[in-house]
């Protein structure tokens, strides 16, 4: 064998050669997308939710390295229609094995446990009107659902989504990754990858997406409104709240019980005063571990060979539409409440009604301070923000109730 043959063999077996054949350009595009995400997450000028965007971006990078087999599924762990004879579950790629936690909804529920342990429902209890803002910020879910249902007619059937698929796509508008994952895994498992990636990417990019919408829909006078300090909420109220909410939601919408249940269990750990160790674990160690595994494997589902197609691109676009309408829905109801209360409510807190905690509330705070340095909207925005967590889970439960047959 000549030296030329040796080098030719090395080249043919390398991942680099795979980027320049057939559909290798698709992997190359996703690698570039991953690098852009890493830049947005790490660069001091941006730092868009690095705890989410870094693992997602690196997961995209891992999945698009040709011939690595990190998401290989010869045992049919995720798709039993493509099982390789003689393959066992441990033959699957390491990321595919971890991804089972996403597919089975274990990770989303554990993330909700951590979110509950980190959440203070005090602002919501102190200002119950926040619940309306959280509900209004679910508008994008239903707008995206209607658009997705209509695409089949618009395209003459060339591209079409079933009612279940449309519902799963719409949930992206809740800006809640775990909820989007759980809904998609039950209503549209074949679309789980793009739905999960879109949901988490838009959550991370909240500081980029929301401010223009908030500015467009509000006046300078409205953005300058200072809100009064919230009342103190008693410990008893905070303990009773998660128990009562879970019982009501589970009885009315059983399909929402898993997410709302874990959310309220985590919150009870935090508020009851006798489970500090459990609360600390849920808030820190458990949430950090699950975030690493969930973020990385969600990113790893974006393999260019499967990801770059018309249907996937439509899902990403519809996700942005859903997210935008949800933000607008919260802000517009905030404007209405501004008028009803005689200017006592700053409409900017309405944008925090999406479920991304506490990112959306921080955006309301930052935008409010731009127009009035004395403004402190964070705690007021946390009311709609935590209401949005409950609202998106309830909306997902409703969709599952309607279409999970």
N, C-alpha and C positions, 0 to 999 in steps of 0.2 A: 504494500500500500504506500503510495507516494505521499509526500508532505502536503501536496495540494488536496488529495483525498481526505487526509486527516482534518485539515482546516475546513474543507467543504462539509464534512460530517459534523464538526463542531458548530458550524454556522447553522446547519439544518436543524440541529437539536436545540439550538438556543431559543430563548423566548424572543429575542430581538428580531430574528428572521420572521417570526409569526406576525409581527406588526406590519410587515410589508407584503403580505399575501392575502388574497380573498378579502374578508371583512376585517382585517387587522386594523384598519383605520378607525373602526368603531372603538376598539380598546384604547387607541391613541387619543381619541377625543375625550374619553372618560378619564384618562390619566391627566390630561390638561385640566379638566373640570376639577379633579381632586386637588391639583396643585393650586388652582385659584381659590378653592375653599380653604385650604391650609393657609394661604396668604391672608385671606379675610379673617381667619380665626386667630392668627399669631401676630400679624403686624400691629404695632402699637397704635396706629391711626384708626384701626377698625376694631379688632378683637370681638367679633360677633359671636357671642356665646361659645367660647372655645371648648367648654366641657362637652358640648354636643358636636360642634363642627369638626374638631380635631379627630375624634374616633370615627366619625362618619366619613370624613375625607380620606383618612388613611385606610379605612375599609374599602372604599372605592379603588384606591391605589392597589391594595392587596389583590382584589378580585380581578383586576384588569392586567395583571402581569401574566402573559401567556404561558401555558403549560405548567403552572405551579400546582394546579389541582386543589387549591385551598377551599374551593366551594364545590368540589367534585361530589357526585351523589350516586356512585355505582350500586349501592345497596337500596336505592330508592327510598331513602329516609324521608324525603319530602315529596317524592312523586313515584308511587308504587307501579306506575305504568311503564317505567323505564328501568326496571331492576336488572342488573347484570347477573347472569347465572353464577352461583357460587360466591357472590359478594356478601360481605357481612357489614353490619353497621360501622364497625371500627375501620373499614376500608374507606369510608367517606372522608372528605377533606375536613381538617380541623375546624374551619369556620362554619362548615355545613353542620357539624355536630353541635356547635354552640348555638347556631341559628335555630335549632330545635326549640330552644327556650323562647324565641320570638314566635315561631309558628304555633306553639302550643299555648300561647298567651300567658306563660309563667312570668316572663320578664315584664310585660305591661302591668300585670297585677302587683308585682313586687315594686315596680317604680311608683305605682299609686300608693303603696304602703309608705314608701319614703316621702312622697309628696305630702301625704296626710300628716306625717310626723313633723314636717317642716312648716305646715300651714297654720296660720292663726286666723280662725274664723271670726275673731273679735270685730274687725272692721265691718264685716257683713252683718253681724248681730247688732252692732251699734247703729248701722244705717241700712235697714232692711230694703230700702229702695234700690240698693245695689243689686239685688236679685233680679230686678227688671232689666238693668243694664247688662247683666250676665246673660239673660235670656235673649235680649235684642242682638247681642253679638254672636248669636248662632245663626243669624240670617243667611250667611254665606253657605251654610250646609244645605239649605233648601234651594237656594238659587242655583248652586252647582249641580244639585240633584236634578232639577228641572232641565238645565241646559244639557247635562249628560244624557238624559232620557231622550231629548229632542235631536241629538246628533245623528241618530240613525235615519231620521226623516230628512234632515238637512243634507246628508251625504248620499241619500238614496240607498242606504243600506251598506255602502262601501265600508263604513266604520260604524259600529253600533255597540251600545252598552245595554246590558240587561238592567232591570230595576234594581237588583241586588248590587250589581257593579256600580251603578250610578249612586246608590246610597252610600257605598263604601268610599267612593271618590268624594262625595259631598262632605263626609266627616272630616276631611282635611281642613275644612273651614273652621273647625273648632280649635285649630292650632294646638292639638293634643296628640302627640305621637303614640302613646300607649293605647288611647281610645281608637285611633285610626287603625292600629295594628290589629287589635282585637276584632274590630268590625270587619276589616278586610279578610282576616283569617276565616271568618264564618260566612261572609256573603260573597267574597270574590277572592279566594285563595290564590288564583292564578295572577291576580293583580297586586298581591301583597307587597312585592318589592318596590314598584314605582310609587304606590300609595304611601308606604312607610317612609321612603326616601324623601318624597315631596313634603310630607307632614313635618318631618324633623328638620329638613333644610329651611323651610319657611319659618319654623319656630326660631331657628338660629339667626335668621335674617330679619327678624322683627324690627331691629333698629334701623334697617334700611327701607323696609316696606311701609311701615305704619306712618311715620311722620308726614310724608307728602299728602296722604289721605286725610290725616287729622287737620293739617293746615288748609287744605282745599275746602273742607266742610265747616270750618269755624271762622268766626271773625276775630280780630285782634282783641276786641273788648271781651269776648267770651273766653279767650285763652288766658286773659289776665285775672280772671275771677279767683279770689281767695276764698277757701272754704273753712268753715269753723272747725275747731277741734272736736273730735268724736267723743262720745260719752264713754266712761269706763264700763266694761262688760264684766259681770261677776264670774267667778270660777264655776259656780253651779251651772250657769247658762252654757259655758264652754264645754262642760262635761256632758250635759244633757243633749246638746245640739247634734253631735255625731251619731248618737244612739237613735234619736228620733228621726233624723234624716234617712239613715239606713233603713229603718223599719218601714217608713212611708214609701221610699223608692222601691224597695224590694217587693212590697205588697202590690204596688201599682204597676211597676215595670220590672218583672223578674229578670229579664235579660240584662239589666243594668246592675244587677246585684253584685257581680264579681268585682267590677271596677269601683263602684261606690262603696262596697263593703270593705275592700282593702284600704281605700282612701280614709274612710271613717275609723277603721281600726287603728291606722297609723296616727290619726288625730287624737283618738282616745288615749293611746300610749303617751302622747305629749301632754294632754290636759289633765288626766286623772290624778297625777302626782305620785303614783305608787309604782310606775313602770319606767323610771328614768333610764335604766340600762337598756331596755328594749327600745325606747324612743331614740336614744343616742345611736344605737346600732342601725335602726331603720333610717335615721337621718344621714348618717355618715358612711360607715363601712358597707352596709348592704346596698345603699343607693349608688355609691361610687363603683362598687364591683359590677352591679347590674348595668349601670350606664356604660361602662367600658365594653361589656360583652354585647349589649343591645346596639349601641352606636356603631361599633365596628362591624357587626354582622349585617345591620341594616345597610350600611355603606357597601358591604361586600355583595349585596344583591344586585348592585348596579353594574353588572358585567355588560360591556359594550355590545357583545354579540346578541344579547337578549333585550337590552335596555333601549337601544336606539332603533325605534320603530314608531310608526305613526300613532298607534294607540297609546304608547307610553308617553310620547310628547304631549298628546292631548290631555292625559291625566295630569301632567306637570302644569300645563296651562290652566286647566280647570281648578287645580289646587290653588293657584295664585288668584284666580277669580273668586273662589270661595273665601279665601283668606281676606281679600280686599273688601268683599261685601260684608263679611263679619265685622271687620274693623269699622266700616261705614255704618253698619246697623247700630253698633254701640254708640258711636259719636252722634248719630242723628237722634237717637232717643235721649242722649245727654243734652242736646240742644232743646228738645221738647221740655225736658225737666228744668232746664235753665229758664225757660219762659214761664212754666207753671209755678216755679218757686220764686219768681221775681229776681232771678239772677244769683241764686245761692249755690247753684251747682255748676261746676266747671265741666263743659262737655268733653274735655280731653280725657277725663277718667272713663268715659264710655268705651274708648278704644281698648281699655284694659279688660273688657268683658270677655275677650278671647281667653282660652284656657292656659296659655303659656305663663306659668307662674315661676318666678316673679318678673320675668323679662318684660311682659307687656305693661305691668305697673311701673317699672323703672322708666320705660319710654314715656309714659304719661308725666312722670315726675320731671324728666329731663326737658321735655317740650314745654311744660308749664313754667319752669324756671327761666327758659329763654325769653319769655315775654313778661315775666314778673319775678325778679330775683327773690322776692319775699315769699313766693309761693312754695308750699310744701304739700304736694298732692299724693305722695307715695301711699300713706295709710288710707286715704280716701279711695285711691285707685285699687288697693288690695281687696276692697269689698267686691267690686265687679269682677276682679281677677279670680278670686276663689269661687265666686258664684259661677263663673264661666267653667271652672273645672267640673262642678256638679252639673251644669247645663249641658256640656258636651257629652258627659257620660249618660245623662238621661236621653239626649237626642240619639246617641248611639243605641241605647236600649230600645228606643221607639222604632228605629230603623230595623233592628234585629227582630223585634216583635212583628213588624209588618212583612219583612221579606225573607226571613230565615226559615224556609219551609223545606 
